[in-house]
Amino acid sequence: MTFAPENALEEALQRSVSDPAARPQFYRLLMQSPLIVPGRVEGHTDSGAVLQALDAHHFELLQVKAKDRLYHPVFTALSRLTVFAKGGEQDYFTVIGRSLFDNTRGAAFLLNAGSKVGKELLPDEIASLLDAKPRRQQADGQNSIAISEPDPYPGKLTGALGIFFLNRSQVVSAHLVQAVLTDKEPPHLLIGLVAHGNPRRIIAEIGEVAAAIHTPNSVDVMVLDPARPRSDLQARLLATPPFYARPITPQSQGKH
């Protein structure tokens, strides 16, 4: 049986199987999309309840055993659950992925069990996605930060971000250094971001990309203003050759 995607999440899942560069988009949609979850939720006697969050609910999830491990099956579309249940009745509810995973930390999931295209989701992988929140570094008091070229250079991260930024016209350029914030912390990766408007969402998505490719270092982001760097650190970041710079096209010239 072929796998015909029914929604954006399934399209991203299918692409991610063969294209590593597509995985950050898949993980982002996994956390943002409604998922079909076999189980029951307190206060909902009928199957098929649609919830935005599980925070205030008691719930039970179906468990299956595979590869000597217990998993909770979860699905990207109702038709995938129907195939899994072999046409029989199965209680289920629908909830946003982030809420499901945040309320079941430590659990393992099988995405689209019984389907041709699915994925094992292990606790450490899920935790890295939930906690992917890069700190936004402020300009004040940063002169004491020691910076250098990353060693080893995170080519996998810069490659994934380069593809991601191509689809974010707000981003003008991105610069990368290794930063030591205190003697008690390991080196962080510090990204200097030049972008139009408010880049808050892009900063959050940078964390999701880093988590999706399992970047071992912490990733921080500092927003830069090329016209008015507010500190020596910002000036040094701007002086670092960018690992990403938006291509200049005839259509983009003259736009601000």
Residue frames relative to the residue before (quaternion, step in Angstrom):
aa qw qx qy qz dx dy dz
M 1.0000 0.0000 0.0000 0.0000 0.00 0.00 0.00
T 0.3651 -0.7301 0.5323 0.2243 3.58 -0.83 0.97
F 0.3906 -0.6920 0.5555 0.2448 3.54 -1.30 0.43
A 0.0604 -0.7953 0.6031 -0.0106 3.57 -0.47 1.23
P 0.3806 -0.7551 0.4791 0.2355 3.64 -0.35 1.17
E 0.2523 -0.7890 0.5491 0.1108 3.55 -1.00 0.92
N 0.7950 0.1047 -0.0528 0.5951 3.60 1.23 -0.25
A 0.7290 -0.4445 0.2948 0.4290 3.56 -1.32 0.17
L 0.6236 0.5409 -0.3458 0.4460 3.59 1.02 -0.74
E 0.6788 0.4802 -0.2979 0.4690 3.59 0.91 -0.86
E 0.6052 0.5378 -0.3579 0.4652 3.59 1.07 -0.64
A 0.6739 0.4847 -0.2919 0.4751 3.58 0.95 -0.91
L 0.6205 0.5397 -0.3357 0.4594 3.60 1.03 -0.77
Q 0.6712 0.4976 -0.3027 0.4585 3.58 0.86 -0.92
R 0.6630 0.4940 -0.3130 0.4674 3.62 0.94 -0.83
S 0.6599 0.5503 -0.3141 0.4038 3.58 0.96 -0.86
V 0.5401 0.6352 -0.4024 0.3779 3.60 1.17 -0.47
S 0.8128 0.2399 -0.1045 0.5205 3.58 0.92 -0.88
D 0.7508 0.3418 -0.1886 0.5328 3.61 1.24 -0.32
P 0.3300 -0.7761 0.5010 0.1943 3.62 -0.25 1.21
A 0.6202 0.5637 -0.3469 0.4210 3.59 1.08 -0.66
A 0.6568 0.5101 -0.3127 0.4589 3.60 1.21 -0.41
R 0.5106 0.6955 -0.4076 0.2990 3.61 1.20 -0.30
P 0.6190 0.5344 -0.3800 0.4323 3.66 0.89 -0.66
Q 0.6417 0.5102 -0.3234 0.4726 3.60 1.00 -0.78
F 0.6311 0.5256 -0.3350 0.4617 3.60 0.98 -0.78
Y 0.6796 0.4863 -0.3021 0.4587 3.60 0.82 -0.95
R 0.6319 0.5312 -0.3397 0.4507 3.59 0.99 -0.79
L 0.6885 0.4626 -0.2816 0.4824 3.59 0.91 -0.89
L 0.5852 0.5765 -0.3708 0.4332 3.59 1.07 -0.66
M 0.7051 0.4566 -0.2648 0.4735 3.58 0.94 -0.86
Q 0.7353 0.4464 -0.2266 0.4568 3.59 1.09 -0.69
S 0.6833 0.5349 -0.2794 0.4110 3.58 1.14 -0.57
P 0.5243 -0.5872 0.4951 0.3677 3.61 -1.23 0.38
L 0.1535 -0.7858 0.5961 0.0597 3.57 -0.96 0.94
I 0.4054 -0.6831 0.5549 0.2472 3.55 -1.17 0.66
V 0.0580 -0.8339 0.5472 -0.0425 3.58 -0.51 1.24
P 0.3316 -0.7322 0.5550 0.2142 3.64 -0.58 1.05
G 0.5228 0.6114 -0.4585 0.3777 3.57 -0.70 1.07
R 0.4263 -0.6838 0.5335 0.2570 3.52 -1.35 -0.22
V 0.2072 -0.7578 0.6086 0.1113 3.53 -1.22 0.65
E 0.5316 -0.6426 0.4546 0.3127 3.56 -0.93 0.94
G 0.7915 0.2942 -0.2294 0.4841 3.56 -0.96 0.91
H 0.7070 0.3616 -0.2483 0.5548 3.59 1.28 -0.07
T 0.1788 -0.8312 0.5213 0.0741 3.56 -0.09 1.32
D 0.6931 0.4381 -0.2731 0.5031 3.58 1.14 -0.58
S 0.4943 -0.6442 0.4957 0.3081 3.55 -1.07 0.75
G 0.7323 0.4438 -0.3089 0.4139 3.57 -1.18 0.53
A 0.3006 0.7642 -0.5216 0.2314 3.61 1.18 0.35
V 0.2311 -0.7603 0.5949 0.1213 3.58 -1.03 0.83
L 0.0225 -0.8180 0.5723 -0.0534 3.57 -0.53 1.22
Q 0.3963 -0.6794 0.5586 0.2632 3.55 -1.21 0.56
A 0.8039 0.0080 0.0329 0.5938 3.58 1.10 -0.69
L 0.3873 -0.7193 0.5346 0.2161 3.53 -1.27 0.51
D 0.3530 0.8136 -0.4366 0.1511 3.56 1.30 -0.26
A 0.8044 0.2894 -0.1430 0.4988 3.61 0.82 -0.92
H 0.6221 0.5638 -0.3258 0.4347 3.58 1.25 0.22
H 0.3265 -0.6584 0.6305 0.2498 3.53 -1.28 0.53
F 0.0241 0.8218 -0.5657 0.0638 3.57 -0.88 0.88
E 0.2303 -0.7340 0.6208 0.1509 3.53 -1.34 0.39
L 0.1739 -0.7906 0.5816 0.0795 3.56 -0.96 0.90
L 0.5160 -0.6156 0.4998 0.3240 3.54 -1.13 0.69
Q 0.1556 -0.7755 0.6053 0.0897 3.58 -1.11 0.75
V 0.0488 -0.7626 0.6437 0.0411 3.56 -1.14 0.70
K 0.3284 -0.7340 0.5579 0.2053 3.56 -1.20 0.49
A 0.1469 0.7609 -0.6184 0.1306 3.55 -0.92 1.00
K 0.8384 0.0868 -0.0939 0.5298 3.56 -1.01 0.83
D 0.6317 -0.5698 0.3136 0.4218 3.58 1.05 0.87
R 0.6454 0.4585 -0.3358 0.5104 3.59 1.14 0.61
L 0.3973 -0.6901 0.5472 0.2578 3.55 -1.16 0.60
Y 0.0605 -0.7924 0.6070 -0.0064 3.54 -0.92 0.97
H 0.3107 -0.6577 0.6345 0.2613 3.50 -1.40 0.27
P 0.3187 -0.7383 0.5514 0.2220 3.64 -0.67 0.96
V 0.0145 0.7677 -0.6396 0.0359 3.56 -1.13 0.74
F 0.2052 -0.8305 0.5163 0.0394 3.57 -0.97 0.84
T 0.4690 -0.6952 0.4871 0.2440 3.52 -1.21 0.67
A 0.7820 0.0676 -0.0544 0.6173 3.60 1.27 -0.19
L 0.6237 -0.5658 0.3872 0.3754 3.56 -1.16 0.59
S 0.6117 0.5651 -0.3551 0.4247 3.60 1.05 -0.69
R 0.6209 0.5305 -0.3508 0.4583 3.64 1.08 -0.61
L 0.6303 0.5105 -0.3330 0.4808 3.59 1.05 -0.70
T 0.6296 0.5479 -0.3342 0.4379 3.59 0.98 -0.82
V 0.6434 0.5040 -0.3144 0.4829 3.58 1.01 -0.82
F 0.6504 0.5275 -0.3092 0.4506 3.58 0.93 -0.92
A 0.7274 0.4265 -0.2272 0.4872 3.58 0.96 -0.92
K 0.3702 -0.7628 0.4563 0.2700 3.58 1.37 0.03
G 0.7276 -0.4594 0.2278 0.4556 3.53 1.01 0.88
G 0.5583 0.6049 -0.3969 0.4061 3.59 1.25 -0.10
E 0.6190 -0.5451 0.4059 0.3936 3.55 -1.29 0.16
Q 0.0444 0.7807 -0.6210 0.0543 3.55 -1.03 0.82
D 0.3856 -0.7070 0.5405 0.2438 3.59 -0.69 1.05
Y 0.0884 0.7914 -0.5997 0.0791 3.55 -1.02 0.80
F 0.1103 -0.7458 0.6430 0.1343 3.52 -1.36 0.15
T 0.3608 -0.7170 0.5581 0.2103 3.55 -1.29 0.32
V 0.1166 0.7879 -0.5948 0.1091 3.57 -0.90 0.94
I 0.5980 -0.5639 0.4293 0.3744 3.57 -1.20 0.56
G 0.6024 -0.6277 0.3651 0.3313 3.57 -0.92 0.96
R 0.6637 0.5182 -0.3270 0.4290 3.60 0.79 -0.94
S 0.6630 0.4976 -0.3131 0.4636 3.60 0.92 -0.83
L 0.6276 0.5365 -0.3349 0.4540 3.59 0.97 -0.82
F 0.7351 0.4347 -0.2478 0.4574 3.57 0.71 -1.06
D 0.6381 0.5311 -0.3348 0.4456 3.59 1.06 -0.70
N 0.7205 0.4232 -0.2411 0.4936 3.59 1.11 -0.63
T 0.7248 0.3523 -0.2323 0.5446 3.60 1.28 0.09
R 0.1368 0.8263 -0.5360 0.1061 3.60 1.07 0.69
G 0.7522 0.3448 -0.2878 0.4822 3.53 -0.97 0.94
A 0.6264 0.5299 -0.3365 0.4622 3.59 1.26 -0.22
A 0.3250 -0.7124 0.5865 0.2070 3.54 -1.28 0.49
F 0.1722 -0.7947 0.5785 0.0639 3.57 -1.06 0.79
L 0.2195 -0.7092 0.6472 0.1732 3.52 -1.34 0.45
L 0.2309 -0.7813 0.5691 0.1111 3.56 -0.54 1.19
N 0.8494 -0.0112 -0.0554 0.5247 3.55 -0.74 1.17
A 0.0386 0.8153 -0.5710 0.0876 3.58 0.80 1.03
G 0.7995 0.2572 -0.2142 0.4988 3.56 -0.90 0.96
S 0.6234 0.5274 -0.3404 0.4662 3.59 1.29 -0.10
K 0.6201 -0.5630 0.3960 0.3765 3.57 -1.21 0.45
V 0.7719 0.2115 -0.1147 0.5885 3.60 1.11 -0.68
G 0.2505 0.7564 -0.5636 0.2179 3.55 -0.49 1.22
K 0.2252 -0.7787 0.5694 0.1366 3.56 -1.26 -0.21
E 0.3873 -0.6673 0.5870 0.2455 3.52 -1.20 0.69
L 0.1021 -0.7858 0.6093 0.0296 3.58 -0.88 0.97
L 0.1386 -0.8295 0.5400 0.0333 3.57 -0.27 1.30
P 0.6969 -0.5191 0.2929 0.3988 3.62 -1.14 0.57
D 0.6744 0.4940 -0.3177 0.4475 3.63 0.84 -0.88
E 0.6361 0.5299 -0.3190 0.4614 3.56 1.03 -0.81
I 0.6644 0.4954 -0.3004 0.4722 3.57 0.93 -0.90
A 0.6476 0.5290 -0.3228 0.4433 3.59 0.94 -0.88
S 0.6497 0.5189 -0.3290 0.4477 3.60 0.96 -0.78
L 0.6479 0.5022 -0.3178 0.4766 3.58 1.10 -0.64
L 0.6606 0.5125 -0.3076 0.4543 3.58 0.97 -0.83
D 0.7646 0.3752 -0.1846 0.4905 3.57 0.99 -0.82
A 0.4178 0.7168 -0.4653 0.3086 3.59 1.23 0.28
K 0.3229 0.7332 -0.5248 0.2877 3.55 0.24 1.30
P 0.1645 -0.8114 0.5514 0.1028 3.60 0.10 1.20
R 0.4573 -0.6790 0.4989 0.2845 3.55 -1.01 0.81
R 0.3284 -0.7110 0.5834 0.2151 3.52 -1.07 0.78
Q 0.2900 -0.7894 0.5193 0.1515 3.57 -0.36 1.25
Q 0.3410 -0.7347 0.5546 0.1908 3.55 -1.02 0.87
A 0.5970 -0.6090 0.3958 0.3407 3.55 -1.20 0.43
D 0.6560 0.5525 -0.3266 0.3972 3.59 0.99 -0.79
G 0.8616 0.1699 -0.1161 0.4640 3.53 -1.12 0.74
Q 0.4835 0.6936 -0.4234 0.3254 3.60 1.11 0.49
N 0.4482 0.7294 -0.4424 0.2671 3.61 1.22 -0.14
S 0.6567 0.5307 -0.3196 0.4301 3.60 1.13 -0.51
I 0.5100 0.6470 -0.4242 0.3759 3.60 1.24 -0.15
A 0.2765 -0.7483 0.5817 0.1589 3.56 -0.88 1.00
I 0.0576 -0.8127 0.5797 0.0106 3.59 -0.76 1.00
S 0.0237 0.7752 -0.6303 0.0348 3.54 -1.25 0.55
E 0.6279 -0.4901 0.4094 0.4449 3.56 -1.27 -0.02
P 0.5308 -0.6488 0.4292 0.3364 3.63 -0.85 0.87
D 0.0164 0.7847 -0.6183 0.0408 3.54 -0.99 0.87
P 0.4479 -0.3286 -0.7945 0.2453 1.54 -0.93 2.34
Y 0.5714 -0.6040 0.4250 0.3578 3.54 -1.18 0.53
P 0.3706 -0.7613 0.4902 0.2068 3.63 -0.76 1.01
G 0.0820 -0.8545 0.5122 0.0288 3.56 0.51 1.18
K 0.6121 0.5528 -0.3545 0.4405 3.57 1.08 -0.66
L 0.6634 0.4983 -0.2994 0.4711 3.58 1.03 -0.85
T 0.6932 0.4698 -0.2982 0.4581 3.60 0.79 -0.95
G 0.6242 0.5349 -0.3452 0.4529 3.59 1.07 -0.66
A 0.6722 0.4874 -0.2947 0.4730 3.57 0.94 -0.91
L 0.6662 0.4916 -0.3085 0.4683 3.58 0.96 -0.82
G 0.6037 0.5624 -0.3612 0.4344 3.59 1.05 -0.70
I 0.6618 0.4791 -0.2998 0.4926 3.58 0.98 -0.83
F 0.6397 0.5335 -0.3183 0.4526 3.57 0.99 -0.87
F 0.6848 0.4974 -0.2932 0.4447 3.61 0.87 -0.95
L 0.5633 0.6063 -0.3940 0.3999 3.61 1.09 -0.57
N 0.7278 0.3966 -0.2221 0.5136 3.57 1.13 -0.66
R 0.6496 0.4325 -0.3172 0.5389 3.59 1.28 0.30
S 0.2251 -0.8313 0.4953 0.1137 3.57 0.17 1.32
Q 0.5340 0.6384 -0.3888 0.3952 3.57 1.27 -0.34
V 0.6715 0.5077 -0.2909 0.4546 3.60 1.12 -0.69
V 0.2521 -0.7715 0.5726 0.1157 3.57 -0.84 1.08
S 0.7746 -0.1876 0.1468 0.5858 3.59 0.86 -0.95
A 0.1592 -0.7662 0.6152 0.0959 3.54 -1.32 0.36
H 0.1366 -0.7911 0.5958 0.0208 3.56 -0.90 1.04
L 0.1590 -0.8200 0.5482 0.0436 3.59 -0.98 0.79
V 0.0640 0.7583 -0.6474 0.0427 3.55 -1.05 0.89
Q 0.4153 -0.6290 0.5765 0.3156 3.52 -1.37 0.12
A 0.0923 -0.8246 0.5582 0.0014 3.56 -0.75 1.06
V 0.2000 -0.7345 0.6361 0.1262 3.54 -1.10 0.81
L 0.2377 -0.8196 0.5105 0.1055 3.57 -0.36 1.28
T 0.7822 -0.0565 0.0515 0.6183 3.58 1.01 -0.84
D 0.6344 -0.5394 0.3934 0.3898 3.57 -1.27 0.31
K 0.6866 0.5066 -0.2737 0.4438 3.59 1.20 -0.51
E 0.7005 0.4324 -0.2641 0.5026 3.59 1.26 -0.15
P 0.4974 -0.6188 0.4998 0.3463 3.60 -1.12 0.56
P 0.6638 -0.5034 0.3519 0.4267 3.62 -1.18 0.36
H 0.2544 -0.7369 0.6084 0.1488 3.52 -1.16 0.75
L 0.3955 -0.6302 0.5903 0.3130 3.52 -1.36 0.22
L 0.1161 -0.7981 0.5904 0.0308 3.56 -0.78 1.05
I 0.1467 -0.7885 0.5957 0.0440 3.54 -0.67 1.18
G 0.2077 -0.7450 0.6233 0.1151 3.54 -0.88 1.01
L 0.1214 -0.8344 0.5376 0.0042 3.56 -0.51 1.23
V 0.1190 -0.7484 0.6496 0.0616 3.55 -0.88 1.00
A 0.1882 0.7945 -0.5444 0.1922 3.57 -0.47 1.19
H 0.4845 -0.6409 0.5132 0.3018 3.54 -1.24 0.52
G 0.8274 0.2444 -0.1634 0.4785 3.57 -1.18 0.57
N 0.6962 -0.4280 0.3583 0.4515 3.54 -1.27 -0.53
P 0.1902 -0.8349 0.5077 0.0951 3.63 -0.42 1.16
R 0.2422 0.8184 -0.5034 0.1345 3.61 1.20 0.30
R 0.6795 0.4826 -0.3031 0.4620 3.60 0.85 -0.90
I 0.6421 0.5238 -0.3300 0.4522 3.58 0.98 -0.81
I 0.6162 0.5382 -0.3486 0.4573 3.60 1.02 -0.75
A 0.6539 0.4999 -0.3152 0.4724 3.60 0.94 -0.82
E 0.6725 0.4965 -0.2989 0.4603 3.57 0.98 -0.82
I 0.5630 0.5697 -0.3910 0.4535 3.61 1.13 -0.52
G 0.6422 0.5179 -0.3166 0.4682 3.57 1.00 -0.79
E 0.6479 0.5175 -0.3187 0.4592 3.58 1.01 -0.77
V 0.6282 0.5183 -0.3317 0.4761 3.58 1.04 -0.77
A 0.6594 0.5113 -0.3069 0.4577 3.59 0.90 -0.94
A 0.6667 0.4937 -0.3046 0.4679 3.59 0.97 -0.82
A 0.6462 0.5506 -0.3265 0.4156 3.57 0.98 -0.83
I 0.7533 0.3276 -0.2089 0.5307 3.60 1.06 -0.63
H 0.4653 -0.7312 0.4108 0.2829 3.57 1.31 0.39
T 0.0844 0.8018 -0.5785 0.1238 3.57 0.74 1.07
P 0.3910 -0.7643 0.4532 0.2401 3.64 -0.58 1.06
N 0.6841 0.4718 -0.2896 0.4749 3.61 1.10 -0.61
S 0.5247 -0.5620 0.5212 0.3705 3.54 -1.30 0.38
V 0.2146 -0.7761 0.5838 0.1039 3.55 -1.08 0.78
D 0.0731 -0.7766 0.6255 0.0175 3.56 -0.83 1.08
V 0.2163 -0.7730 0.5856 0.1132 3.57 -1.20 0.55
M 0.0698 -0.7693 0.6342 0.0331 3.56 -1.00 0.88
V 0.3319 -0.7394 0.5533 0.1922 3.56 -0.80 1.03
L 0.1782 -0.8128 0.5525 0.0489 3.57 -0.78 1.08
D 0.1782 -0.7324 0.6464 0.1178 3.53 -1.24 0.68
P 0.3443 -0.7798 0.4773 0.2133 3.62 -0.21 1.22
A 0.6670 0.5123 -0.3108 0.4428 3.60 1.05 -0.66
R 0.8171 0.0988 -0.0209 0.5676 3.59 1.08 -0.66
P 0.0697 -0.7996 0.5959 0.0247 3.62 0.26 1.18
R 0.3436 -0.7987 0.4700 0.1518 3.57 -0.74 1.10
S 0.7931 0.1423 -0.0903 0.5854 3.59 1.20 -0.10
D 0.6591 -0.4815 0.3887 0.4274 3.53 -1.32 0.20
L 0.6189 0.5525 -0.3461 0.4379 3.58 1.04 -0.76
Q 0.6601 0.4947 -0.3144 0.4698 3.59 0.92 -0.86
A 0.6390 0.5238 -0.3252 0.4600 3.57 0.98 -0.79
R 0.6689 0.4923 -0.3038 0.4668 3.58 0.98 -0.81
L 0.6185 0.5257 -0.3448 0.4714 3.58 1.07 -0.65
L 0.6662 0.5017 -0.3000 0.4631 3.57 0.94 -0.89
A 0.6561 0.5078 -0.3045 0.4679 3.58 1.16 -0.61
T 0.5753 0.5717 -0.3756 0.4485 3.58 1.27 -0.28
P 0.4926 -0.6609 0.4566 0.3348 3.64 -0.72 0.92
P 0.4607 -0.7067 0.4561 0.2834 3.60 -0.81 0.93
F 0.3818 -0.6823 0.5615 0.2709 3.55 -1.15 0.58
Y 0.7621 0.1374 -0.1335 0.6185 3.55 1.33 -0.17
A 0.0736 0.7545 -0.6506 0.0451 3.56 -1.05 0.85
R 0.4866 -0.6855 0.4485 0.3036 3.56 -0.75 1.03
P 0.4721 -0.6822 0.4753 0.2928 3.58 -0.81 0.99
I 0.3576 -0.7206 0.5558 0.2097 3.55 -1.04 0.82
T 0.0273 -0.7912 0.6105 -0.0226 3.57 -0.72 1.10
P 0.6641 -0.4873 0.3589 0.4390 3.61 -1.18 0.30
Q 0.6581 0.5177 -0.3192 0.4438 3.58 1.05 -0.73
S 0.7131 0.4641 -0.2654 0.4534 3.59 1.07 -0.72
Q 0.5463 0.6199 -0.4171 0.3786 3.60 1.15 -0.37
G 0.7898 0.2844 -0.2423 0.4863 3.51 -0.96 0.94
K 0.5903 0.5573 -0.3803 0.4431 3.61 1.26 -0.10
H 0.0924 -0.7949 0.5992 0.0247 3.56 -1.05 0.80
